[in-house]
Amino acid sequence: MKRSTKMLALISAALLLLSSCGSTKQPEESVTTTESTTIAEVTTTTTTLPAETESPEPELDPFTLHIVHEGETAFSVVLSSSSLLKPAGSGVRKNNETRKMEKLPLEVDTPVVTATAALIAALAEKTGVTIPITNDGITPAASAGEYEILIGLTDREESIALHKKLKERTFAVQSTDKKLVIVGYDDYMTATAVRYCLDNYVLGDQLAGQIIESGLFTMPVHTEAVSPQFPQTPENTIHIGGQYTLKEASVFAEIAKDGNYKVMQGAATDGKYLYYCIENQALAAHESYIYKVDLATGKIVTRSKSLQLDHSNDMTFNPKRNQLVVVHNAPNRKLVSFVDIETLEKVETINIGREIFCMAYNEARDQYVVGLSGGQTFCVLNSDFEYIREYSPVASTGYTTQGMTCDDQFLYFAQSGANVVVVYDWDGYQVAIVPIEFTNIETENICIVGNDIYIGFYRSGNGGIVYRTKLTVKK
């Protein structure tokens, strides 16, 4: 699913309002309504700078933080050392040059590093000055430089103090006379905060008195803004090292058998409807019905005619084509078919050149992820199904592979046996194994819409049942 640009626009509107208001009131929980936008849970603090406080240079305005001035900078970017590393794991990836499998590295471009690099590059293009980058492991607080842009939960007292004010799924930006502090509740939110600063303070050219031009980049001092709380979704909740479960659920939809069409298989969603394949295994060449289910009611809207989709083991939705993409799996493991979501008719079938059992499409990346038949290996492909990279995160999870889904951060593989959802990030690292505790019937597919997780199960000989559940964080 694509991360909502509406949420970033909402945050931008909120923080722009805060930066320009000059309020001296104490922080309060509030709701502010404009013509069509509601801004919730925003905290702001503005403090008058004492006249005695030193500025970077005596002649400069003491109410302005001069990060780049006359083509020079005294600042360095300091990252939290913990944001630079991935967790250790036993997985491997294929080296695209040697074509050999190699152990996943610990030092990779994490979301925080990627966002920070983009911020520094854009600032350099705008001002002609490249701000040096370090981390608190190399430059600890005891020997820290005076002027710093602190990103993430560094060992600096400013980062620690600001982080203590944050709720889950929020970030904050603060300026003092010598520091710009950017920190999120976790690394995911820190990366979001850096992208916010890039989009508004740098690419936005001018915001609440901040000026950017060749050789000059300034910001107002002694301001603090906390973002609204992002909506709770698996993408915004899961983090490395966390423990989760799927414990409570309700029946969302039931699809009864129709003659020999009685085996639930793949599923997908377009955000308004859910689509389910029910397979007829009595036919020599297996065929399936595709059922269209209303997300608002859980009622079946329509059903396709019988379609030759082989095992129809998994399915995804490509909004750029406005079509479902169905994974045939056995016996034609290299085939996928495109199905029109309005007519539920098969448009075309293609051979993608590799044997797969599941598939998910991500619109933001314009990429597919496919599970390769016969194990836990998965591959990232471009929108034309051309190879990008490949991972073998673990030799085995001990579970049977079924369907999958994805969002901008994670890949979610539904697996049966003990019934679990195995979560990886896009770099191939296993983030969590989430047990499904509410039923032991065979898991077949998974879809995520907002904070709701829809998991389909095969009721032996009698079609399928779909449960709606939410992620629970284990304390």
The 8 nearest C-alpha neighbors of each residue, nearest first, counted from 0:
[[1, 406, 361, 2, 407, 405, 362, 363],
 [0, 2, 363, 362, 3, 407, 406, 361],
 [1, 3, 4, 407, 0, 363, 406, 6],
 [4, 2, 5, 6, 1, 7, 0, 8],
 [3, 5, 7, 6, 8, 2, 1, 9],
 [4, 6, 8, 3, 7, 9, 10, 2],
 [5, 7, 9, 8, 4, 3, 10, 229],
 [8, 6, 10, 4, 9, 5, 11, 3],
 [7, 9, 5, 11, 6, 10, 12, 4],
 [10, 8, 6, 12, 7, 11, 5, 13],
 [9, 11, 13, 7, 12, 8, 226, 14],
 [10, 12, 8, 14, 9, 13, 15, 7],
 [11, 13, 9, 15, 10, 14, 16, 8],
 [14, 12, 10, 16, 11, 15, 9, 38],
 [13, 15, 17, 16, 11, 12, 18, 10],
 [16, 14, 18, 12, 17, 13, 11, 19],
 [15, 17, 13, 14, 19, 18, 20, 12],
 [18, 16, 14, 20, 15, 19, 43, 13],
 [19, 17, 15, 207, 16, 20, 14, 21],
 [18, 20, 207, 16, 17, 21, 15, 208],
 [19, 21, 17, 22, 18, 16, 15, 207],
 [22, 20, 19, 45, 23, 18, 17, 44],
 [21, 23, 20, 24, 45, 44, 43, 17],
 [22, 24, 45, 44, 46, 21, 25, 47],
 [25, 23, 22, 26, 44, 45, 43, 27],
 [24, 26, 27, 23, 44, 43, 22, 42],
 [27, 25, 42, 43, 44, 24, 28, 41],
 [28, 26, 29, 42, 25, 41, 40, 43],
 [27, 29, 40, 41, 42, 26, 30, 39],
 [30, 28, 40, 27, 39, 31, 41, 38],
 [29, 31, 39, 38, 32, 40, 37, 28],
 [32, 30, 38, 37, 29, 39, 33, 36],
 [31, 33, 37, 36, 38, 30, 34, 35],
 [32, 34, 36, 35, 37, 31, 38, 30],
 [35, 33, 36, 32, 37, 31, 38, 12],
 [34, 36, 33, 37, 32, 38, 9, 31],
 [37, 35, 33, 32, 34, 38, 9, 31],
 [38, 36, 32, 31, 39, 33, 30, 35],
 [39, 37, 31, 30, 13, 32, 36, 9],
 [38, 40, 30, 227, 41, 29, 37, 31],
 [41, 39, 227, 28, 29, 42, 30, 228],
 [42, 40, 227, 39, 225, 226, 28, 29],
 [43, 41, 26, 225, 224, 27, 40, 28],
 [44, 42, 224, 223, 26, 17, 225, 41],
 [43, 45, 223, 222, 23, 26, 46, 25],
 [44, 46, 222, 23, 22, 221, 21, 223],
 [45, 47, 221, 48, 23, 44, 222, 22],
 [48, 46, 49, 45, 221, 23, 62, 220],
 [47, 49, 46, 50, 62, 221, 52, 61],
 [50, 48, 51, 52, 47, 61, 46, 53],
 [49, 51, 52, 48, 61, 53, 47, 62],
 [50, 52, 49, 53, 48, 54, 61, 57],
 [53, 51, 50, 49, 54, 48, 61, 176],
 [52, 54, 51, 55, 57, 61, 176, 56],
 [53, 55, 56, 61, 57, 52, 176, 59],
 [56, 54, 53, 57, 59, 65, 177, 64],
 [55, 57, 54, 59, 58, 53, 60, 61],
 [58, 56, 59, 54, 55, 53, 60, 61],
 [57, 59, 56, 60, 54, 61, 55, 53],
 [60, 58, 57, 56, 61, 54, 55, 63],
 [59, 61, 62, 63, 58, 54, 57, 64],
 [62, 60, 54, 63, 59, 53, 64, 176],
 [61, 63, 60, 220, 219, 48, 64, 176],
 [64, 62, 219, 220, 61, 60, 218, 65],
 [63, 65, 218, 217, 220, 219, 66, 176],
 [66, 64, 217, 67, 68, 63, 216, 218],
 [65, 67, 216, 217, 72, 64, 74, 68],
 [68, 66, 216, 72, 215, 65, 71, 214],
 [67, 69, 215, 71, 70, 214, 65, 72],
 [70, 68, 214, 71, 215, 67, 213, 72],
 [69, 214, 71, 68, 128, 67, 215, 127],
 [72, 70, 68, 67, 69, 128, 214, 73],
 [73, 71, 67, 74, 66, 68, 130, 70],
 [72, 74, 146, 75, 71, 66, 67, 145],
 [75, 73, 146, 147, 72, 66, 130, 76],
 [74, 76, 147, 131, 132, 130, 148, 77],
 [75, 77, 132, 148, 147, 133, 149, 131],
 [76, 78, 134, 149, 133, 148, 132, 150],
 [79, 77, 134, 150, 80, 151, 135, 149],
 [78, 80, 153, 81, 82, 151, 152, 135],
 [81, 79, 82, 83, 134, 136, 135, 78],
 [80, 82, 79, 83, 84, 152, 78, 153],
 [83, 81, 80, 79, 84, 186, 111, 109],
 [84, 82, 81, 80, 109, 106, 112, 85],
 [85, 83, 106, 105, 82, 81, 86, 107],
 [84, 86, 105, 87, 106, 107, 83, 109],
 [87, 85, 88, 84, 105, 428, 239, 430],
 [86, 88, 105, 85, 89, 104, 103, 428],
 [89, 87, 90, 86, 428, 103, 429, 392],
 [88, 90, 393, 91, 392, 102, 87, 103],
 [392, 91, 89, 393, 88, 391, 103, 102],
 [90, 92, 102, 103, 391, 101, 392, 390],
 [93, 91, 390, 100, 101, 389, 391, 103],
 [92, 94, 100, 99, 389, 98, 95, 101],
 [93, 95, 98, 99, 96, 97, 100, 92],
 [94, 96, 98, 97, 93, 388, 99, 387],
 [97, 95, 94, 98, 99, 93, 100, 388],
 [96, 98, 99, 94, 95, 93, 100, 101],
 [99, 97, 94, 95, 96, 93, 100, 101],
 [100, 98, 97, 94, 93, 101, 95, 96],
 [99, 101, 93, 92, 94, 91, 98, 102],
 [102, 100, 91, 92, 93, 99, 103, 94],
 [103, 101, 91, 90, 104, 92, 100, 89],
 [102, 104, 91, 90, 92, 101, 105, 88],
 [105, 103, 106, 102, 107, 85, 87, 101],
 [104, 106, 85, 84, 107, 87, 86, 103],
 [107, 105, 84, 104, 83, 85, 108, 109],
 [108, 106, 109, 105, 104, 84, 85, 83],
 [107, 109, 112, 113, 110, 106, 83, 111],
 [108, 110, 112, 111, 107, 113, 83, 82],
 [111, 109, 113, 112, 190, 114, 108, 187],
 [112, 110, 190, 114, 109, 113, 115, 186],
 [113, 111, 115, 109, 110, 114, 108, 116],
 [112, 114, 110, 116, 115, 111, 108, 109],
 [113, 115, 117, 111, 116, 112, 190, 194],
 [116, 114, 118, 112, 117, 113, 111, 119],
 [117, 115, 119, 113, 118, 114, 112, 120],
 [116, 118, 120, 114, 115, 119, 121, 113],
 [119, 117, 115, 121, 197, 116, 120, 122],
 [120, 118, 122, 116, 121, 117, 123, 115],
 [121, 119, 123, 117, 122, 118, 116, 124],
 [122, 120, 124, 118, 123, 119, 117, 125],
 [121, 123, 125, 119, 124, 120, 126, 118],
 [124, 122, 128, 129, 127, 120, 126, 121],
 [123, 125, 121, 122, 127, 126, 120, 128],
 [124, 126, 122, 123, 213, 127, 212, 121],
 [127, 125, 213, 214, 123, 128, 212, 124],
 [126, 128, 123, 124, 125, 214, 213, 70],
 [127, 129, 123, 126, 70, 130, 71, 214],
 [130, 128, 123, 131, 119, 127, 120, 122],
 [129, 131, 75, 128, 119, 132, 74, 76],
 [132, 130, 75, 76, 129, 133, 74, 119],
 [131, 133, 76, 75, 77, 130, 134, 78],
 [132, 134, 77, 76, 78, 137, 131, 138],
 [135, 133, 78, 77, 136, 137, 80, 79],
 [134, 136, 139, 138, 137, 79, 80, 153],
 [137, 135, 134, 139, 138, 80, 79, 133],
 [136, 138, 135, 134, 139, 133, 80, 77],
 [137, 139, 135, 136, 143, 134, 142, 140],
 [140, 138, 135, 141, 136, 142, 143, 137],
 [139, 141, 143, 142, 155, 154, 138, 135],
 [142, 140, 139, 143, 138, 155, 144, 154],
 [143, 141, 140, 139, 138, 144, 145, 137],
 [144, 142, 140, 138, 141, 139, 145, 135],
 [143, 145, 146, 142, 147, 75, 74, 138],
 [146, 144, 147, 143, 177, 74, 178, 73],
 [145, 147, 74, 177, 144, 178, 73, 75],
 [148, 146, 74, 75, 178, 76, 149, 145],
 [147, 149, 179, 76, 178, 180, 77, 75],
 [150, 148, 180, 77, 147, 181, 76, 179],
 [151, 149, 181, 78, 182, 77, 180, 148],
 [150, 152, 182, 79, 153, 189, 181, 78],
 [151, 153, 158, 79, 182, 159, 154, 150],
 [152, 154, 79, 155, 151, 158, 135, 78],
 [153, 155, 140, 135, 156, 152, 159, 158],
 [156, 154, 157, 153, 158, 140, 159, 149],
 [155, 157, 159, 158, 160, 154, 153, 140],
 [156, 158, 160, 155, 159, 161, 180, 178],
 [159, 157, 161, 155, 152, 156, 160, 153],
 [160, 158, 156, 162, 157, 161, 152, 163],
 [159, 161, 157, 163, 162, 158, 156, 164],
 [160, 162, 158, 163, 164, 159, 157, 165],
 [163, 161, 159, 164, 165, 160, 158, 182],
 [164, 162, 160, 161, 165, 159, 166, 158],
 [165, 163, 162, 161, 166, 160, 225, 171],
 [166, 164, 162, 163, 184, 169, 170, 167],
 [167, 165, 169, 168, 184, 164, 228, 170],
 [166, 168, 169, 184, 165, 228, 185, 236],
 [167, 169, 229, 228, 184, 166, 235, 188],
 [170, 168, 228, 226, 167, 166, 184, 183],
 [171, 169, 183, 226, 182, 225, 188, 192],
 [170, 172, 225, 224, 182, 226, 181, 183],
 [171, 173, 181, 224, 180, 223, 225, 182],
 [174, 172, 223, 180, 222, 179, 224, 171],
 [175, 173, 179, 221, 220, 222, 178, 180],
 [174, 176, 221, 220, 178, 177, 179, 173],
 [175, 177, 220, 64, 178, 54, 221, 174],
 [178, 176, 146, 175, 145, 147, 64, 179],
 [179, 177, 147, 175, 174, 148, 146, 180],
 [178, 180, 174, 148, 173, 149, 147, 175],
 [181, 179, 149, 173, 172, 148, 178, 174],
 [182, 180, 172, 150, 149, 171, 151, 192],
 [183, 181, 151, 189, 171, 150, 170, 152],
 [184, 182, 189, 170, 188, 185, 169, 171],
 [183, 185, 167, 169, 188, 165, 170, 168],
 [186, 184, 183, 188, 187, 189, 168, 238],
 [187, 185, 189, 188, 190, 82, 111, 183],
 [186, 188, 190, 185, 189, 191, 110, 183],
 [187, 189, 183, 191, 190, 185, 186, 184],
 [190, 188, 183, 186, 192, 182, 191, 187],
 [189, 191, 111, 193, 187, 188, 192, 110],
 [190, 192, 188, 194, 189, 193, 195, 187],
 [193, 191, 189, 195, 190, 194, 170, 188],
 [194, 192, 190, 196, 195, 191, 114, 197],
 [193, 195, 197, 191, 192, 196, 114, 198],
 [194, 196, 192, 198, 193, 197, 199, 191],
 [197, 195, 193, 200, 199, 194, 198, 192],
 [196, 198, 194, 201, 118, 195, 199, 200],
 [197, 199, 202, 195, 196, 203, 194, 201],
 [200, 198, 203, 196, 197, 201, 202, 195],
 [199, 201, 196, 203, 197, 202, 198, 206],
 [202, 200, 197, 203, 204, 199, 198, 122],
 [201, 203, 198, 204, 199, 197, 200, 121],
 [202, 204, 199, 201, 200, 205, 198, 206],
 [205, 203, 202, 201, 211, 200, 210, 206],
 [204, 206, 210, 209, 203, 211, 200, 208],
 [205, 207, 209, 208, 200, 204, 15, 203],
 [206, 208, 19, 18, 209, 15, 205, 219],
 [209, 207, 206, 210, 219, 205, 218, 19],
 [208, 210, 218, 206, 217, 205, 207, 219],
 [211, 209, 205, 217, 216, 208, 212, 204],
 [212, 210, 216, 215, 204, 205, 217, 209],
 [213, 211, 215, 126, 125, 214, 216, 210],
 [212, 214, 126, 215, 125, 127, 211, 70],
 [213, 70, 215, 126, 69, 68, 127, 212],
 [216, 214, 68, 67, 212, 211, 213, 126],
 [217, 215, 211, 67, 66, 210, 65, 212],
 [218, 216, 65, 209, 64, 210, 66, 63],
 [217, 219, 209, 64, 63, 220, 65, 208],
 [220, 218, 63, 64, 62, 209, 208, 222],
 [221, 219, 175, 174, 63, 62, 64, 222],
 [222, 220, 175, 174, 46, 45, 176, 223],
 [223, 221, 45, 174, 220, 173, 44, 224],
 [222, 224, 173, 44, 43, 172, 174, 45],
 [223, 225, 43, 172, 171, 42, 14, 173],
 [226, 224, 171, 42, 41, 170, 43, 172],
 [227, 225, 170, 169, 41, 10, 171, 228],
 [228, 226, 40, 41, 39, 229, 169, 10],
 [227, 229, 169, 168, 226, 230, 40, 167],
 [228, 230, 168, 227, 169, 231, 6, 235],
 [231, 229, 232, 228, 168, 235, 450, 449],
 [230, 232, 450, 235, 229, 236, 233, 168],
 [231, 233, 450, 235, 234, 449, 236, 230],
 [232, 234, 236, 235, 237, 450, 470, 231],
 [233, 235, 232, 236, 237, 408, 409, 406],
 [236, 234, 232, 233, 237, 231, 168, 229],
 [237, 235, 233, 234, 232, 238, 231, 168],
 [238, 236, 233, 234, 235, 241, 239, 243],
 [239, 237, 241, 240, 236, 430, 185, 187],
 [238, 240, 430, 241, 237, 431, 86, 85],
 [239, 241, 238, 242, 430, 431, 86, 237],
 [242, 240, 239, 238, 243, 237, 431, 472],
 [243, 241, 473, 472, 240, 431, 244, 433],
 [244, 242, 472, 473, 471, 433, 470, 241],
 [243, 245, 433, 471, 434, 246, 470, 472],
 [246, 244, 435, 470, 436, 471, 434, 247],
 [245, 247, 436, 437, 244, 435, 248, 471],
 [246, 248, 468, 437, 245, 249, 469, 436],
 [249, 247, 468, 467, 466, 437, 246, 250],
 [250, 248, 467, 466, 251, 468, 247, 465],
 [249, 251, 466, 252, 465, 467, 248, 464],
 [250, 252, 466, 465, 297, 467, 249, 253],
 [253, 251, 297, 465, 250, 464, 254, 298],
 [252, 254, 464, 463, 465, 255, 251, 250],
 [253, 255, 463, 462, 464, 256, 252, 299],
 [256, 254, 462, 461, 253, 257, 463, 261],
 [255, 257, 261, 462, 461, 260, 258, 254],
 [258, 256, 260, 259, 261, 255, 462, 461],
 [257, 259, 260, 256, 261, 279, 461, 255],
 [258, 260, 279, 261, 257, 281, 256, 280],
 [261, 259, 279, 257, 278, 258, 256, 277],
 [260, 262, 462, 256, 461, 259, 460, 277],
 [263, 261, 278, 462, 277, 457, 260, 264],
 [262, 264, 277, 457, 463, 462, 276, 278],
 [263, 265, 312, 276, 443, 277, 311, 262],
 [313, 266, 264, 312, 314, 276, 444, 311],
 [267, 265, 275, 314, 274, 444, 313, 276],
 [268, 266, 315, 274, 314, 273, 316, 446],
 [269, 267, 273, 270, 272, 274, 316, 446],
 [268, 270, 271, 272, 316, 273, 267, 318],
 [271, 269, 268, 272, 448, 273, 294, 447],
 [272, 270, 269, 294, 293, 273, 268, 295],
 [273, 271, 293, 294, 292, 268, 269, 270],
 [272, 274, 268, 292, 267, 291, 294, 293],
 [273, 275, 291, 267, 266, 290, 268, 292],
 [276, 274, 266, 290, 289, 265, 277, 273],
 [277, 275, 289, 264, 265, 288, 263, 287],
 [276, 278, 263, 262, 288, 287, 260, 261],
 [279, 277, 287, 262, 260, 286, 280, 261],
 [278, 280, 260, 259, 286, 281, 285, 287],
 [279, 281, 285, 282, 278, 259, 286, 260],
 [282, 280, 279, 259, 283, 285, 260, 284],
 [283, 281, 285, 284, 280, 279, 286, 259],
 [282, 284, 285, 281, 280, 286, 279, 309],
 [285, 283, 282, 309, 286, 307, 280, 281],
 [286, 284, 309, 282, 280, 279, 283, 310],
 [285, 287, 307, 306, 279, 308, 309, 278],
 [288, 286, 278, 306, 277, 305, 279, 276],
 [287, 289, 305, 277, 303, 276, 304, 306],
 [288, 290, 276, 303, 275, 302, 274, 277],
 [289, 291, 302, 275, 274, 301, 292, 288],
 [290, 292, 274, 301, 300, 299, 273, 302],
 [293, 291, 299, 273, 272, 298, 300, 297],
 [292, 294, 272, 297, 295, 298, 296, 300],
 [295, 293, 272, 297, 271, 296, 292, 273],
 [294, 296, 293, 297, 271, 272, 298, 292],
 [297, 295, 298, 293, 294, 292, 251, 252],
 [296, 298, 252, 293, 294, 251, 292, 295],
 [297, 299, 296, 292, 293, 300, 252, 294],
 [300, 298, 292, 291, 301, 293, 297, 290],
 [301, 299, 291, 292, 298, 293, 302, 290],
 [302, 300, 291, 299, 290, 303, 292, 289],
 [301, 303, 290, 289, 291, 288, 304, 300],
 [304, 302, 289, 343, 288, 305, 290, 344],
 [303, 305, 288, 306, 302, 344, 289, 343],
 [304, 306, 288, 287, 286, 303, 307, 289],
 [307, 305, 287, 286, 308, 304, 288, 345],
 [306, 308, 286, 309, 287, 285, 305, 284],
 [309, 307, 327, 311, 286, 306, 310, 287],
 [308, 310, 285, 327, 311, 286, 307, 284],
 [309, 311, 312, 327, 329, 328, 308, 285],
 [312, 310, 327, 308, 326, 309, 313, 265],
 [311, 313, 265, 264, 310, 326, 328, 327],
 [265, 314, 312, 357, 326, 402, 311, 266],
 [313, 315, 325, 265, 266, 267, 324, 326],
 [316, 314, 267, 359, 324, 323, 360, 358],
 [317, 315, 323, 322, 267, 324, 269, 318],
 [316, 318, 319, 320, 322, 321, 323, 360],
 [319, 317, 321, 320, 316, 322, 362, 269],
 [320, 318, 317, 321, 362, 322, 365, 316],
 [319, 321, 322, 318, 317, 323, 316, 339],
 [322, 320, 318, 319, 317, 340, 339, 323],
 [323, 321, 339, 320, 338, 340, 317, 316],
 [322, 324, 316, 338, 337, 315, 317, 325],
 [323, 325, 337, 315, 314, 336, 316, 338],
 [324, 326, 314, 336, 335, 313, 311, 327],
 [327, 325, 335, 313, 311, 328, 312, 314],
 [326, 328, 311, 309, 308, 310, 334, 335],
 [327, 329, 332, 356, 310, 331, 326, 312],
 [330, 328, 331, 332, 310, 309, 327, 312],
 [329, 331, 332, 328, 309, 310, 327, 333],
 [332, 330, 329, 328, 333, 334, 327, 309],
 [331, 333, 328, 354, 329, 334, 355, 330],
 [334, 332, 354, 353, 350, 331, 351, 352],
 [333, 335, 350, 327, 349, 332, 331, 351],
 [336, 334, 326, 325, 349, 327, 348, 324],
 [335, 337, 348, 325, 324, 347, 349, 338],
 [338, 336, 324, 346, 347, 323, 345, 322],
 [337, 339, 345, 323, 322, 346, 344, 343],
 [338, 340, 322, 343, 341, 344, 342, 323],
 [341, 339, 343, 322, 342, 338, 323, 321],
 [342, 340, 339, 343, 344, 322, 338, 321],
 [341, 343, 344, 339, 340, 303, 338, 345],
 [344, 342, 339, 340, 303, 341, 338, 345],
 [345, 343, 342, 338, 339, 346, 303, 304],
 [344, 346, 338, 337, 347, 339, 343, 336],
 [347, 345, 337, 338, 344, 339, 348, 336],
 [348, 346, 337, 336, 345, 349, 338, 335],
 [347, 349, 336, 335, 337, 334, 350, 346],
 [350, 348, 334, 335, 351, 336, 347, 333],
 [349, 351, 334, 333, 352, 335, 348, 353],
 [352, 350, 333, 353, 384, 349, 334, 335],
 [353, 351, 350, 333, 354, 334, 384, 349],
 [352, 354, 333, 351, 355, 332, 371, 350],
 [355, 353, 333, 332, 372, 371, 352, 356],
 [354, 356, 371, 372, 370, 332, 357, 353],
 [355, 357, 328, 372, 370, 371, 312, 326],
 [358, 356, 313, 370, 402, 369, 355, 403],
 [357, 359, 369, 368, 315, 403, 314, 370],
 [360, 358, 404, 315, 368, 367, 405, 403],
 [359, 361, 367, 366, 315, 317, 368, 362],
 [362, 360, 366, 365, 364, 363, 0, 406],
 [361, 363, 365, 364, 1, 360, 0, 366],
 [364, 362, 1, 365, 361, 407, 2, 0],
 [363, 365, 366, 362, 361, 407, 367, 360],
 [366, 364, 362, 363, 361, 382, 381, 367],
 [367, 365, 381, 364, 382, 361, 380, 360],
 [368, 366, 360, 380, 359, 379, 381, 361],
 [367, 369, 379, 359, 358, 378, 380, 360],
 [370, 368, 358, 378, 377, 357, 371, 355],
 [369, 371, 377, 357, 355, 356, 376, 372],
 [370, 372, 355, 377, 376, 354, 356, 369],
 [373, 371, 355, 356, 354, 374, 370, 332],
 [372, 374, 371, 375, 376, 356, 355, 354],
 [375, 373, 376, 372, 371, 395, 394, 400],
 [374, 376, 391, 395, 377, 393, 394, 370],
 [377, 375, 391, 390, 371, 374, 370, 392],
 [378, 376, 370, 371, 369, 390, 389, 375],
 [377, 379, 389, 369, 368, 388, 390, 380],
 [378, 380, 368, 388, 387, 367, 389, 386],
 [381, 379, 386, 384, 367, 385, 387, 366],
 [380, 382, 366, 384, 385, 383, 367, 365],
 [381, 383, 366, 384, 365, 367, 380, 385],
 [382, 384, 381, 385, 380, 366, 351, 386],
 [385, 383, 380, 381, 382, 351, 386, 367],
 [384, 386, 380, 381, 383, 387, 382, 351],
 [385, 387, 380, 388, 384, 379, 381, 378],
 [388, 386, 380, 379, 385, 381, 389, 378],
 [389, 387, 379, 378, 386, 93, 95, 390],
 [388, 390, 378, 93, 92, 377, 379, 391],
 [391, 389, 92, 377, 376, 427, 392, 91],
 [390, 392, 376, 91, 90, 393, 92, 375],
 [90, 391, 393, 427, 91, 390, 428, 429],
 [394, 392, 90, 395, 391, 89, 375, 396],
 [393, 395, 375, 391, 392, 396, 374, 90],
 [396, 394, 393, 397, 375, 374, 398, 392],
 [397, 395, 398, 393, 394, 375, 399, 421],
 [396, 398, 395, 399, 416, 417, 394, 414],
 [397, 399, 416, 396, 415, 414, 400, 417],
 [400, 398, 415, 414, 416, 401, 397, 396],
 [399, 401, 414, 398, 415, 413, 402, 412],
 [400, 402, 414, 443, 413, 444, 399, 357],
 [403, 401, 444, 313, 357, 413, 443, 412],
 [404, 402, 412, 411, 413, 445, 357, 359],
 [403, 405, 359, 411, 446, 410, 445, 412],
 [406, 404, 410, 411, 409, 359, 0, 361],
 [405, 407, 0, 408, 409, 1, 361, 410],
 [406, 408, 1, 409, 2, 0, 363, 361],
 [409, 407, 406, 424, 234, 425, 410, 405],
 [408, 410, 424, 406, 423, 405, 425, 407],
 [409, 411, 405, 423, 422, 424, 404, 412],
 [410, 412, 422, 404, 403, 405, 421, 420],
 [411, 413, 403, 421, 420, 402, 414, 422],
 [414, 412, 420, 402, 401, 403, 444, 419],
 [413, 415, 400, 399, 401, 419, 418, 398],
 [416, 414, 418, 399, 442, 398, 417, 441],
 [415, 417, 418, 398, 399, 414, 441, 397],
 [416, 418, 415, 419, 398, 439, 434, 435],
 [419, 417, 415, 416, 435, 414, 442, 434],
 [420, 418, 434, 435, 414, 433, 413, 421],
 [419, 421, 413, 433, 412, 432, 414, 411],
 [420, 422, 432, 412, 411, 431, 433, 419],
 [421, 423, 411, 431, 430, 410, 429, 432],
 [424, 422, 429, 410, 430, 428, 409, 427],
 [423, 425, 409, 426, 428, 427, 410, 408],
 [424, 426, 427, 409, 423, 408, 410, 428],
 [427, 425, 424, 428, 423, 390, 107, 103],
 [426, 428, 425, 424, 390, 392, 423, 429],
 [429, 427, 423, 424, 426, 430, 392, 88],
 [428, 430, 423, 431, 422, 427, 392, 424],
 [431, 429, 423, 239, 422, 428, 424, 238],
 [432, 430, 422, 429, 421, 433, 242, 423],
 [431, 433, 421, 420, 422, 434, 419, 430],
 [432, 434, 420, 244, 419, 243, 431, 421],
 [435, 433, 419, 244, 436, 245, 418, 420],
 [436, 434, 245, 419, 418, 437, 246, 244],
 [435, 437, 246, 438, 434, 245, 244, 439],
 [436, 438, 246, 435, 247, 248, 439, 245],
 [439, 437, 440, 436, 435, 418, 441, 246],
 [438, 440, 441, 418, 417, 437, 436, 435],
 [441, 439, 438, 456, 442, 457, 458, 418],
 [440, 442, 456, 457, 415, 443, 439, 416],
 [441, 443, 456, 415, 455, 418, 444, 414],
 [444, 442, 456, 401, 455, 264, 402, 441],
 [445, 443, 402, 455, 265, 454, 266, 413],
 [444, 446, 454, 453, 403, 413, 404, 402],
 [447, 445, 453, 452, 404, 267, 454, 268],
 [446, 448, 452, 451, 453, 449, 445, 450],
 [449, 447, 451, 450, 270, 452, 446, 453],
 [448, 450, 451, 232, 447, 231, 452, 233],
 [449, 451, 232, 231, 448, 233, 469, 452],
 [452, 450, 448, 469, 449, 447, 468, 467],
 [451, 453, 447, 468, 467, 469, 446, 454],
 [454, 452, 467, 446, 466, 445, 447, 468],
 [455, 453, 445, 466, 465, 444, 452, 446],
 [454, 456, 465, 444, 443, 464, 442, 445],
 [457, 455, 442, 443, 441, 464, 463, 465],
 [458, 456, 463, 263, 441, 459, 462, 262],
 [459, 457, 463, 461, 462, 460, 456, 464],
 [458, 460, 461, 457, 462, 262, 261, 463],
 [459, 461, 261, 458, 462, 262, 256, 457],
 [462, 460, 256, 458, 261, 459, 255, 463],
 [463, 461, 261, 256, 255, 262, 263, 254],
 [464, 462, 457, 263, 458, 254, 456, 253],
 [463, 465, 253, 456, 455, 252, 254, 466],
 [466, 464, 455, 252, 251, 454, 250, 253],
 [467, 465, 250, 251, 454, 249, 453, 248],
 [466, 468, 453, 249, 248, 251, 452, 250],
 [469, 467, 248, 452, 451, 247, 466, 453],
 [470, 468, 451, 452, 245, 471, 450, 467],
 [469, 471, 245, 244, 472, 243, 233, 468],
 [470, 472, 244, 243, 245, 469, 473, 246],
 [473, 471, 243, 242, 474, 470, 244, 241],
 [474, 472, 243, 242, 471, 244, 241, 470],
 [473, 472, 242, 243, 241, 471, 244, 240]]
